[in-house]
Amino acid sequence: DNPAAKDYGQVSHIALAGLVMLLFVVITRCFRGFISQIAVLLSIAIGTLVAWPMGLLDFSSTHSANWVGFSGFFRFGHPKFEAAAIISMCIVMLVTYTESTADMLAVAEMVDKKLSPNDLARGLATDALSAVLAGFLNSFPDTAFAENVGLVGLTRVRSRWVVTTCGVMLLLLGLLPKIGQVVASVPGPVIGGAATVMFAMVTAVGIQTLHKVNFQGNNNLLIVAVSLAAGLLPAVAPTFYEHFPSNFQVIFGSSITSTVIVVFTLNLVFNHWSWRRQGTESAVEVAVREGAVAVDVPDDGVRGAEDAVNVPGWRDQRRQCQRQHQHRGARATPHRAAHHHPGIAKKDDCQHRGKADEAASHVGPHRAHHAVRRSEQQERGG
């Protein structure tokens, strides 16, 4: 994974990674049940065997490793409390929380479970506990890996007991340095081929989540576009922020973190922070003033202007009614036309008929009658 390495980008290495990906697809397609669920593990095992004659396996480090070992506490010295270091670690933890939040949202989407605020709080508390233990055990703060999130979607194993059992096994393997060296000796192209599929699975889950978002009549498309642009910068150009302050690089040097920060900020600006110019009317206020909606109709839960009856086409029917009135009563005065031709309506009747017909088509005749009467009373001031 180092572009400066001599063997970086070799055709044989890329072919090996492609073979691992192909094996995963074939095993998943041709088998069912347990074999299909361990397709990733089988692909890595077969890829490692193929890498053996290619000279990519090196187990020399396993000879010097002990079978059982423990690094102890504070191997690099006792902790020191310095303001700069504390602020830097707080920033690192914010980055960790951001990535863990995205991973938990992805897992919740995969298992069809709504992530409640309490669930999210417990997950972040676990991250904090892990960071404290890492300080005692000579390690760095860790976070949920996107590869493991992808495994949930690939294997379709959703049981928490399985995840707990694997965690206990990894804890025990951490006490066996020789086993750890064997795992670390797996060739990079093999791990890269499997990781490519798992990272892509996380991306696919994100696309599936975006499919549920409404992009009509809002700025959500702009939010997604700007967020993706900000997130792809450190991925496509890792040295893009090298001249920025170190704390800035810690936050925005991660694609996940920079994307989450930008999308949260833009979502607040466009979808949660609302303001209007002083003196302007909202769409509902204009509709009420123009008589296009009926206000305060206490029927079937319609309580006010927000739930009012929308009658957007009654003005067209009013104009059509008035044209009929002018055509049929062109040679008669309005008074005579109204008395001698019952089918010819006066101007107010045309208005009432247009409102009633359109309202009836939306809410039924009974509610339409009350809605139109209430709207006309408010227009007349009482």
N, C-alpha and C positions, 0 to 999 in steps of 0.2 A: 504493500500500500504506500510505499515511498517512491514518488516520481524520480528521485535522484538515484535509486538503486539500479544496478546493472541489468538485473533480470526483470525490471518493471515493463509491463506491456508485452512480454514475449507471447508468441502465438501459442506455444504449448501450454503456458499457464492459463491463458484465456480459454483454450479448448478444454482444459481440465475443469475450470469453473463452469463452462457451458455443459459439460458432461454431468456434473452434479445437479445442475438445474434440470436437465433432461431426465435424469433418473428420478428426480422428485416428481415430475409431471407424469412419467410412465407408471411409477408405483401407485400414485394416487388414482390414476385412471383405470388401471388394470386390477387393482386389489380393493378389497373392502375390509371393514372391521379393524382389527388390531394392526394388521400390516399397513393399511392405509394411514393409520394414525401415527405410526413411527416412520413415515416416509422420509422425513428430514434426517433422522438418525441413520437409517439405512443408506441414504444417499451419501452422507458424510463418511460412513464406514467403507462403502464401495469406492468412493473417490480417494480415500486414503490408501487403499490397496492398489489402486491404479497409479498413485503417485510414487509408490515404492520403487518400481523399475525405472522411473523417471529421475531418481536420485533426489527427490524432494523431501525424504524422510530423514531426520537426524535425531536419534535417541541418545546421543552421547551425554547429554545433560542429566539423564535419568540415573546414570551410574553413581554420580556423586551425591545424589539426593538421598535423604534419610527416608525410612519407611514411616516413621512417626516424628512429628516435630511441632513445636509451638514457639512462636516468635516472642512471646512475653508481652508485658505492658511497658509502654513508654521506652521503647528500644532506642529512640533517637533523643532521649532526654525528657526531663519533666516539663510540663506545660508552662508557658510564659504568657502573661496577659498584657498585650500591647494594643493600643487603640487602632493603629493602622491595620494590624492583622485581624482584629475583631471585625472591623468594618468590611474588610475584604471577604472574610468568611461569611458575613451576613449577606453580601451580594451573591456569593457562590450558592448559599442556601436558597436565595430567591430564585436563582436560575434552576436549581434542583427542584424546587416546588413547582415551577412553571412546567418543566418537562414531565414531572410525575403527574401533574394535573392532566396534561394532554394524554398521557398513557392511560390513566384511569378512565377518562372519557372514552377512549378508543375501546378499552376492554368492556365497559358498560354497553357500548353500542354492539359489540360482538355477541354478548350474552343476553341481549334484549332486556336489560335491567336499567331502570332509571337511577342515575347517580344522585343521591340526596346530598345536601350540604353536610350532614353528619358523616356519611360515608367518605366524602372528600376530606373532611377534617381528620378522621381516623387514619386515612392513608397518608396525609401529610405529617401527622404525629409520628407515624411509623418511620417515615423518612428522617425526621428529627432524631428519633432514638437511634437509628442506624448511624447517623453522623456522629453522635456522641460516642457510641461504641467504637467507631472507626478511629476516633482520636485516641482512645485508650489502646487500641490494637494496631497502631502504627500504619494506618491506611488513610485513604482519602474519603471524603463524603461520597456516597454512591446514590444512584437513582434507579428507577425502574427502566430496564432496557427495552427499547422498541422491538428488538428481535424476539424477546419473550412475549411481547404483546402479539407479534405476528404469529407466534407458535399457537396461541389460542385459536386464531382463525384458521390456521392450517390443519391442526390436529382435531379441531372441534371438541376438545376436552375442556369442559367448563367447570369441573368439580374443584372446589377449594381444597378438598382433602388431597387430591393429587398434587396440587401446587405445594401444599404443606409438606407432604412426604418428600417431594423433590428438594424442598428447602432443607429438610433435615439431612438428606443424603449429601447435599452440597456442603453442609456444615461439617459433616464427618469427613468428607473428602478433603476439606481444607486442613485437616489434621494429618493428612497423608501426603507429604511433599512429593514422594516418588510418583504417585498417581497424578498429581498436578503437573508434573513435568511431562508425563505422557500426553496429557490433554494439550499442553502448550506446544507440543511437537507436531501437532496436526498441521499440514501444509496450509499456507495462506490462501492459495487459490481454492482449496476445498472449502475452507470456512467462508471465503468471499462469495462463492457460488450459492451456498446455503443462506448466507446473510442477505444477499440480494433479493431472494424470494421473500424472506421474512420482512425486510424493510418495505418492499413493494406491497405486501399485504397490509401493512399499516397505512400506506398511502391510499390503497383501495378502500379501506374503511373510511378514511377521511372524505374521499369522493362520494361514498355512499351517504355519509352524513350531510354533505353539501346538497345532495339531491333533495333533501327534505326542506331546504331553505327556500323561502319565497323571494324570487328575484324580480317580481313585477311591481312597478310603481314605487320603488325605493332605491337606495344606494348600496344594496348588499353586493351587487356585482363589482362596484368600485372598491368596496372594502376587501373582497377576496383578491382582486387584482393587485392592489397595493401591498397587501400582506404577503402574497406569494412573491412579489418582486423583492421585498425586503428580506424574506427568508431564503431566497435562492442566492443572494449575493455572497454570503460566506461559504455556501456550498460550491458554487461555480468558481469563485475567486477567493481562496482561503486567506490570501494576503491583502485583501481589500481594506481592512481596518488596521493594518500594521502601524500606521502613523498616528492612530488615535490613542488617547490615554489607556492605560492598562485596565482600569476598571470598566471602561466602555467596551474594550475588547472582550472582557470576561462575559458581559451581558449579551452584546450583539454579535459576538463571534460564533455563537451557536444558532443554527438555522431555526431550531424549534423555539428557542427563547425569543429571538427577534421577531419571528412570525406571530407568536402569541401576544407579545407586547403591542405590536402594531395593530393586530386585529381587535384586541380588547379596547385600545384607545379609540380607534375609528368607530367601533360599534357603539361606544358611549357617546361619541360626538354626533353620529347620524341617527341613532335609534333610541337614545335615552335622554339626551339633553335637548329639550325642545324650547324654542323661543319664537316669538312673532313680533313683528314691528308694531309699535304702539298705534292703536287706532284701526288696525286691520281686523276683519271678521273672518272667522273660520268658515269652512264649508257648511257645517250644520247651521251656524247662525244666519248665513246667507239664505239657505234653503227655508228656514223658518220665516225669515222676513219676507221672502217672495211667495210664501204660501205653498211651497212644494212639498211640505211635510205637515203632518198633523201632530200637534204637541199634546202631551199629557193624556193619552188615551188609555184609561185603566181597563184594558181588556187583554187577556192572555199574556200578562207579564209586560206589556208595553207601558213604560212608566214615564218617559220624558222624551226630550229631543233626541237623546242618543238612540232610543228604540222606536222612534217615530215612524209613521207610515210614509214610505217614499212614493210619491206620485209624480215622477218626472215628465210624463207625457200628457198631462191634462191640458196644458196650454195649446198643444196642437189640436186636440179635440175641440177646444173652445173656438179656435179660429175656423175650423171646419164647420162647426155649428153656426157661427156667425155668417159664413159665406152662404150657407143654405138659407139662412134668414133673409139675407139681402137678395138672393135670387128669387125666392118664392114670394117675398113681400115687396118687390121693387115698386109695384104700383099701388101699394097701400101704406098708410102710415103705420108706425110701430104699434100705436094703440089699437087700430083696427085689425092689424095682422094678428095681434095677440089674442083678440076676442073672437074673430071670425075664423081663424085657422089655428086650431089647438096644437097642430104639429110644429108651428113656428114658435120658437122660444125667444124670449127677450134676452138681452145681454147677460143679465145676472143668471138667468136659467142656463144659458150656454156654459157659463163658467162653472155653475154647480154640476151640470151634467158631465162636463169633461173631468172634473175632479172625481166625481162619484164613479164613473166608468173605469178610470185608471186605478183608483184605489180598490175597487171591487176585484179587479184582475189580480191584485197583489194579496189582499187580505180577506176577501169575501165581502158580500153585500152588507151584512150586519155591522161589522167593524168599519166598513167604508162610510156608512151613513153617519155614524158618530164622529169619525175622524174629520170628514168634510165639514159637518156642522160646526165642530169645535174650531176648525181653522177659519171658517168664514166669520164666526163670532169674534175671534181675535183680530181679524183684519178690519172689522167694523168698529173695533174699540169696545166691545162689550158683549 
